[in-house]
Amino acid sequence: MLNDGLFSLRKPKAKIEAERAQYEKWAFPHGAEQRTQLEALLKVLYPKDSLGNALVTFLTGKELFEGDCKFVGGDIDKGAEYMLNKRKKFKVVITKKMMPLMVALVVADARLDPENPQYPSADEIRRDAAAYASRQGRPSG
């Protein structure tokens, strides 16, 4: 989804804008406020990275997580286990060391309440990431 020709120069401008809107709806289904919250959270969790790099990493993780959840029958917890213990890393975008934090972020994103989409605090995400790190490399049961 990240590299599906979204910015192709051969497409009409209206089609590019429609695809951009569709992508934004996928990435931030709860709107601009969700994006603002996520960006603030990413700045805290990845202080050494640019916001653009952190956002691309998150969106890559989100796309992989959604695919993994579908692969394991739509269960969020099984999707998280799959990412931790089967996928382990994704190219150079998400390393093994980064995976627990990424899983914590995408699980938090997947569990946002549509009525009141509020991300957990950075400390809660870090706590969840530590719990995922302790489960990383273990066979899932």
Beta strands, then each sheet from edge to edge (+ up, - down):
end
